[in-house]
């Protein structure tokens, strides 16, 4: 069972006691990401994540890595559009050492300009690497259209020119503004009792984190729409299609998951069976739903050869039309339910997975995650619920689309208009 508490300064702790494990995973979840950056700042959340491990008054970057490895721990960090997470996983007997070290890093990092200069080169290479990944380009282009007019349209990595400009003072100012206790959730999961997790926070975090307040504003709800393209000499074509959908913690979350599973998750899904197995139009096709505080996207992604682009787009539109008009069968829904239930139960066999789910859920909602309620919500979904969701307008709202591939495959074509026309039956 996951328990939570909020300290007087606004800091939140969520913790789950799993005595059958001999490991513990802990993560510091901060409500900082590209969704809260200005154009001038774009990329600083990700930049901060990278340079956070680059030295304190007590330890150099090399010593930090050595100490985590001395403790037998795995440690890392990642940044998304609305959150940044720093985490580790260790054996239970080393939790005090690792938690003390990560707390020290989060609140005592120096952000020395010499160390920043080294790391900015690494991040610039990461940005260049993404430019060689058509699927990543597709995601970014789709987000730019789907969330147009809000900061969710910004890339997480930011432009190279920003990364090359950030200095230690920029990072310190950003941390002071965003890494406040009321904008932070600590998730600790594994072979550790809730009372011991509280003591860790009281001993190693509260003396360092202060009482600052955050004033961020989440991006407002938008419907987006439109077409974006990157004409580049890739062998394959990547296409992303996005529909405005539900926000994080919506009461329709379980319904959407079932619809997404049946339409495009796994080898039995409608899109996979139609586009790959029966027609041989694509190498891969799948759905992926992303949700933020006030926004959500129901995404369809496909990878194909240039000669199959037109037929693949038409086939996707036909499957979405069929979904809206006919819904799902009882057998499909039952298959989705057992798969989603299995996924939820399998996830609790991974301490890192539980920590991640609990930390993110608490950051967005302020509540403790309940896997049993999640399963109950899935099991309660009916054929009517699915039909109502599919006909609720999700697939009638402005479509966003992104194309990544050679110019010759879309030259003198209008994929966006063709898709919308097919979807509407014109």
Secondary structure in CASP SS format (residue, H / E / C, confidence):
PFRMAT SS
TARGET T0000
AUTHOR 0000-0000-0000
METHOD secondary structure of the structure
MODEL  1
X C 1.00
X E 1.00
X E 1.00
X E 1.00
X E 1.00
X E 1.00
X C 1.00
X C 1.00
X C 1.00
X C 1.00
X C 1.00
X E 1.00
X E 1.00
X E 1.00
X E 1.00
X E 1.00
X E 1.00
X C 1.00
X C 1.00
X C 1.00
X C 1.00
X C 1.00
X E 1.00
X E 1.00
X E 1.00
X E 1.00
X E 1.00
X E 1.00
X E 1.00
X E 1.00
X C 1.00
X C 1.00
X C 1.00
X H 1.00
X H 1.00
X H 1.00
X C 1.00
X C 1.00
X C 1.00
X C 1.00
X C 1.00
X C 1.00
X C 1.00
X H 1.00
X H 1.00
X H 1.00
X H 1.00
X H 1.00
X H 1.00
X H 1.00
X H 1.00
X C 1.00
X C 1.00
X C 1.00
X E 1.00
X E 1.00
X C 1.00
X C 1.00
X C 1.00
X E 1.00
X H 1.00
X H 1.00
X H 1.00
X H 1.00
X H 1.00
X H 1.00
X H 1.00
X H 1.00
X H 1.00
X H 1.00
X C 1.00
X C 1.00
X C 1.00
X E 1.00
X E 1.00
X E 1.00
X E 1.00
X E 1.00
X E 1.00
X C 1.00
X C 1.00
X C 1.00
X C 1.00
X E 1.00
X E 1.00
X E 1.00
X E 1.00
X E 1.00
X E 1.00
X E 1.00
X E 1.00
X H 1.00
X H 1.00
X H 1.00
X H 1.00
X H 1.00
X H 1.00
X H 1.00
X H 1.00
X H 1.00
X H 1.00
X H 1.00
X H 1.00
X H 1.00
X H 1.00
X H 1.00
X H 1.00
X H 1.00
X E 1.00
X C 1.00
X C 1.00
X C 1.00
X H 1.00
X H 1.00
X H 1.00
X H 1.00
X H 1.00
X H 1.00
X H 1.00
X H 1.00
X H 1.00
X H 1.00
X H 1.00
X H 1.00
X H 1.00
X H 1.00
X H 1.00
X H 1.00
X H 1.00
X H 1.00
X C 1.00
X C 1.00
X C 1.00
X H 1.00
X H 1.00
X H 1.00
X H 1.00
X H 1.00
X H 1.00
X H 1.00
X H 1.00
X H 1.00
X H 1.00
X H 1.00
X H 1.00
X H 1.00
X C 1.00
X C 1.00
X C 1.00
X C 1.00
X H 1.00
X H 1.00
X H 1.00
X C 1.00
X C 1.00
X C 1.00
X C 1.00
X C 1.00
X C 1.00
X H 1.00
X H 1.00
X H 1.00
X H 1.00
X C 1.00
X C 1.00
X C 1.00
X C 1.00
X H 1.00
X H 1.00
X H 1.00
X H 1.00
X H 1.00
X H 1.00
X H 1.00
X H 1.00
X H 1.00
X H 1.00
X H 1.00
X C 1.00
X C 1.00
X H 1.00
X H 1.00
X H 1.00
X E 1.00
X E 1.00
X E 1.00
X E 1.00
X E 1.00
X E 1.00
X E 1.00
X C 1.00
X C 1.00
X C 1.00
X H 1.00
X H 1.00
X H 1.00
X H 1.00
X H 1.00
X H 1.00
X H 1.00
X H 1.00
X H 1.00
X H 1.00
X H 1.00
X C 1.00
X H 1.00
X H 1.00
X H 1.00
X H 1.00
X C 1.00
X C 1.00
X C 1.00
X C 1.00
X C 1.00
X C 1.00
X C 1.00
X C 1.00
X C 1.00
X C 1.00
X C 1.00
X C 1.00
X C 1.00
X C 1.00
X C 1.00
X C 1.00
X E 1.00
X E 1.00
X E 1.00
X E 1.00
X E 1.00
X E 1.00
X C 1.00
X C 1.00
X C 1.00
X C 1.00
X C 1.00
X E 1.00
X E 1.00
X E 1.00
X E 1.00
X E 1.00
X E 1.00
X E 1.00
X E 1.00
X C 1.00
X C 1.00
X C 1.00
X C 1.00
X C 1.00
X C 1.00
X C 1.00
X C 1.00
X H 1.00
X H 1.00
X H 1.00
X H 1.00
X H 1.00
X H 1.00
X H 1.00
X H 1.00
X H 1.00
X H 1.00
X H 1.00
X H 1.00
X C 1.00
X C 1.00
X C 1.00
X C 1.00
X C 1.00
X H 1.00
X H 1.00
X H 1.00
X H 1.00
X H 1.00
X H 1.00
X H 1.00
X H 1.00
X H 1.00
X C 1.00
X C 1.00
X C 1.00
X E 1.00
X E 1.00
X E 1.00
X E 1.00
X E 1.00
X E 1.00
X E 1.00
X E 1.00
X E 1.00
X E 1.00
X C 1.00
X C 1.00
X C 1.00
X C 1.00
X E 1.00
X E 1.00
X E 1.00
X E 1.00
X E 1.00
X E 1.00
X E 1.00
X E 1.00
X E 1.00
X C 1.00
X H 1.00
X H 1.00
X H 1.00
X H 1.00
X H 1.00
X H 1.00
X H 1.00
X H 1.00
X H 1.00
X H 1.00
X H 1.00
X H 1.00
X H 1.00
X H 1.00
X H 1.00
X H 1.00
X H 1.00
X H 1.00
X H 1.00
X H 1.00
X H 1.00
X C 1.00
X C 1.00
X C 1.00
X H 1.00
X H 1.00
X H 1.00
X H 1.00
X H 1.00
X H 1.00
X H 1.00
X H 1.00
X H 1.00
X H 1.00
X H 1.00
X H 1.00
X H 1.00
X H 1.00
X H 1.00
X H 1.00
X H 1.00
X H 1.00
X C 1.00
X C 1.00
X C 1.00
X H 1.00
X H 1.00
X H 1.00
X H 1.00
X H 1.00
X H 1.00
X H 1.00
X H 1.00
X H 1.00
X H 1.00
X H 1.00
X H 1.00
X H 1.00
X H 1.00
X H 1.00
X C 1.00
X C 1.00
X C 1.00
X C 1.00
X C 1.00
X H 1.00
X H 1.00
X H 1.00
X H 1.00
X H 1.00
X H 1.00
X H 1.00
X H 1.00
X H 1.00
X C 1.00
X C 1.00
X C 1.00
X H 1.00
X H 1.00
X H 1.00
X H 1.00
X H 1.00
X H 1.00
X H 1.00
X H 1.00
X C 1.00
X C 1.00
X C 1.00
X C 1.00
X C 1.00
X C 1.00
X C 1.00
X C 1.00
X C 1.00
X E 1.00
X E 1.00
X E 1.00
X E 1.00
X E 1.00
X E 1.00
X C 1.00
X H 1.00
X H 1.00
X H 1.00
X C 1.00
X C 1.00
X C 1.00
X C 1.00
X C 1.00
X H 1.00
X H 1.00
X H 1.00
X H 1.00
X H 1.00
X H 1.00
X H 1.00
X H 1.00
X H 1.00
X H 1.00
X C 1.00
X C 1.00
END
